Amino acid sequence: MESIQAIGAFSALASPARLAIFRLLVQAGPEGVRSGDIAEAIAAPANTTSSHLAVLSRAGLLTSRRDSRAIYYAADYDRTRELLAFLVEDCCGGRAEICAPLAEVVQRACCAEGGRA
């Protein structure tokens, strides 16, 4: 990932509502969540939610699929991994013992029962 792509992704996440949407979709898994259910979950009007989803999609953080009249959004896990890898690339000058706690946090968060620590 290039710096400009990372900046775009972080800019997209730099909103409480968009961050909440992204976290909701990361937790939901690859099947995603219907756009109307996302709006309900963040207590926002459909048009506002649609704008937030567009920003996150343009940043490459989301995928979408249509099922009849509904649109389902999901976190783009490959892109999310790229963003996280960008953040920790060359972590602490290659001193793995410094980054080890970060890996443990990720492991607990990803693999705990129900996907949460």
CORWO-V846521 format. One record per pair of residues at least 4 apart in sequence whose C-alpha atoms are under 6 Angstrom apart, sorted by the first residue. I is the first residue (numbers start at 1). GAP is how many residues later the second one is. Records with the same first field share a line. If there is no record, write none. Layout:
# CORWO-V846521
I->GAP / GAP
This chain:
# CORWO-V846521
7->4
8->51
9->50
12->44
13->5 / 6
15->4
18->34
25->49 / 50
26->49
28->4
30->44
32->40 / 41 / 42
33->39 / 40
34->37 / 38
35->36 / 37
39->4 / 5 / 7 / 10
53->4
56->5
57->4 / 5
61->14 / 15
62->12 / 13 / 14
63->10 / 11 / 13
64->8 / 9
65->6 / 7
66->4 / 5
81->4
85->4
90->4
96->4
106->4
107->4
108->4 / 9
109->7 / 8
110->5
111->4
112->4 / 5
